[in-house]
Amino acid sequence: MFRTNSQGFNGPQQNTFGFLEKHLSTFHSFPKLPAELREMIWKEACRDERTVTVFSSDRVLDAEHTKGHGDLPFFTFRSLNSIPGVLHADRESRFIGMKIYMPVFDTRSEFPLVTEMSDRTAPSIWINPSTDIICPMTSMIDDQPEALSKKMCDAKVERIALNDCSFQRSASIPCDKWGTFSSQSSPFWMNEHIREVTIYTSRYLVAPDDDIELTKFDRRVAYPPKFMKSKLEIARRMNLAFANLQKVLKKQLLEDEKNKKLGQDCEIIDDCPQWLFDSRGTWKKPEQREMAANLANSVTIFGR
């Protein structure tokens, strides 16, 4: 009998996969469907929007495992999200899912010695980089945000969600660099692949390190009057940063046109980030959303 597993889908995602689970688990003729139709069903399941939280985890490889190198500190990136259900529903679904989902955010290059002696720096998070919303959580310190940002770029992640507390530097919630916006430069996490930026509020709803899902909300309810001023400031800073990128892009294109008329090679101007120069013919300002964070319906054990 055909069986499915909804593990790995949260909230609205489970509704879609739950439909498949409810009907396909008793649909004995599913294996007899044309291969093309079965493939369409599995691919549709892979397109569900998931909220994927990403935490940093500081660890130590004990001296007994390091061949005389002593204790080796390192960090990894982990998620409370489980492996997408499509990847372990059955052999056929896994084969299709492996073409869409990818394991990401390993720390092998950061810790080659630890990698040589163990598999603890291997990737353990599976994402669909075009549909999943990546939520960097508030546990990251030092150079961890930059490391994750680079890995998100390498994976061509298109959607990112940031906690509004990262912007407000709330005393009650640990903050990191994710809320850093400057009118003089682009956010460190910005790259040519980002097409959507969500700012979400978790105030009064969840603890900083809970597993979450993002939902739409009525901003009049979500934001009491005393928070509206700070929310407007966040929106102003983000809009200013993106407006600055658009100005830089315009300057770069004008410089390109000037060089072409002179028969010279195009050169990057001082204010232009390399990623923007490389994608100047295709880059568009990301869409912006405001959402609320709620506890996810399903939580798995964190870490290994």
Residue pairs with C-beta under 8 A, 6 or more apart in sequence:
1 25
1 26
1 28
2 24
2 25
2 27
2 28
2 30
2 31
2 90
3 25
3 89
3 90
4 17
4 20
4 21
4 24
4 25
4 85
4 89
5 21
5 85
5 88
5 89
6 14
6 17
6 18
6 21
6 85
7 82
7 83
7 85
7 88
7 298
7 300
8 50
8 81
8 82
8 83
8 84
8 85
8 87
8 298
9 16
9 17
9 18
9 48
9 50
9 84
9 85
9 298
10 50
10 51
10 81
10 211
10 213
10 296
10 297
10 298
11 51
11 213
11 215
11 294
11 296
11 297
12 48
12 49
12 213
12 215
13 48
13 49
13 50
14 297
14 298
16 45
16 48
17 45
17 48
17 85
20 41
20 45
24 30
24 41
30 38
31 38
38 92
39 96
42 86
42 92
42 93
42 96
42 97
43 96
43 100
45 85
45 86
45 93
46 84
46 86
46 96
46 97
46 100
46 101
46 128
46 131
47 128
47 131
48 131
49 131
49 132
49 133
50 81
50 84
50 127
50 128
50 131
50 132
50 133
51 81
51 132
51 133
51 135
51 161
51 212
51 213
51 214
51 296
52 79
52 81
52 125
52 127
52 132
52 133
52 134
52 135
53 79
53 80
53 81
53 135
53 137
53 211
53 212
54 77
54 78
54 79
54 105
54 125
54 134
54 135
54 136
54 137
54 148
55 77
55 78
55 79
55 80
55 137
55 139
55 140
55 209
55 302
56 75
56 76
56 77
56 78
56 139
56 140
56 141
56 144
56 148
57 75
57 76
57 77
57 78
57 139
57 302
57 303
58 73
58 74
58 75
59 73
59 74
59 75
59 76
59 120
60 71
60 72
60 73
60 74
61 71
61 72
61 74
61 114
61 117
61 118
61 120
62 71
63 69
63 70
63 71
65 117
65 118
66 72
66 113
66 117
67 117
69 113
72 111
72 113
72 114
72 117
74 107
74 110
74 111
74 114
74 120
74 121
75 107
75 110
75 111
75 144
76 106
76 107
76 120
76 121
76 124
77 105
77 106
77 107
77 125
77 148
77 151
78 124
78 125
78 302
78 303
78 304
79 124
79 125
79 302
80 211
80 296
80 299
80 300
80 302
81 125
81 211
81 300
82 298
82 300
83 126
84 97
84 101
84 126
84 128
86 93
86 94
86 96
86 97
86 101
87 93
87 94
87 97
87 98
87 101
87 126
88 94
100 128
101 126
101 127
101 128
102 126
102 127
102 128
102 129
102 155
103 122
103 123
103 124
103 125
103 126
104 123
104 125
104 126
104 127
104 129
104 151
104 155
105 123
105 125
105 148
105 151
105 152
105 155
106 121
106 122
106 123
106 151
107 121
107 147
108 115
108 121
108 122
110 121
110 147
111 121
114 120
114 121
115 121
120 304
124 304
127 134
127 155
127 157
129 155
129 156
129 157
129 158
129 193
130 156
130 158
131 158
131 159
132 157
132 159
133 159
133 160
133 161
133 196
133 198
133 214
134 152
134 157
134 159
134 160
134 161
135 160
135 161
135 162
135 163
135 200
135 212
135 214
136 145
136 148
136 160
136 162
136 176
136 178
136 189
137 163
137 208
137 209
138 163
138 165
138 166
138 173
138 174
138 175
138 176
138 208
138 209
139 174
139 176
139 208
139 209
140 148
140 176
140 177
140 178
141 176
144 176
145 176
145 177
145 178
145 188
145 189
146 177
146 188
149 188
149 189
149 191
152 160
152 189
152 191
153 191
153 193
153 275
156 193
157 193
157 194
158 193
158 194
158 195
158 196
159 194
159 195
159 196
159 198
160 189
160 194
160 196
160 197
160 198
161 197
161 198
161 199
161 200
161 214
161 291
162 178
162 179
162 197
162 198
162 199
162 200
163 173
163 178
163 179
163 200
163 201
163 202
163 293
164 179
164 199
164 200
164 201
164 202
164 203
164 230
164 231
164 234
165 173
165 175
165 179
165 202
165 203
165 208
166 175
166 176
166 177
166 178
166 179
167 179
167 181
167 199
167 230
167 233
167 234
167 237
168 175
168 179
168 230
168 234
169 175
169 179
173 208
174 208
177 188
178 189
179 234
180 187
180 188
181 187
181 237
181 238
181 240
181 241
182 241
183 237
183 240
183 241
183 244
184 244
185 244
185 273
186 241
186 244
186 245
186 273
186 276
187 241
190 245
190 273
190 275
191 275
192 275
192 276
192 278
192 279
192 282
192 283
194 286
195 284
195 286
195 287
196 286
196 287
196 288
196 289
197 238
197 286
197 287
197 288
197 289
198 214
198 288
198 289
198 290
198 291
199 234
199 235
199 238
199 288
199 289
199 290
199 291
200 214
200 290
200 291
200 292
200 293
201 222
201 223
201 231
201 290
201 291
201 292
201 293
202 208
202 210
202 212
202 292
202 293
203 227
205 292
205 293
205 294
205 295
206 212
206 293
206 294
206 295
210 295
210 296
211 295
211 296
211 299
212 293
212 294
212 295
212 296
213 293
213 294
213 295
213 296
213 297
214 291
214 292
214 293
214 294
215 291
215 292
215 294
216 291
216 292
217 290
217 291
217 292
219 231
219 290
222 292
223 231
235 288
238 288
239 288
242 285
242 286
245 276
245 285
246 285
248 269
248 271
248 272
248 273
248 276
249 272
249 276
249 280
249 283
251 269
251 271
251 272
252 268
252 269
252 272
252 276
252 277
252 280
253 280
255 266
255 267
255 269
256 266
256 280
259 265
259 266
259 267
260 266
268 274
268 277
272 280
276 283
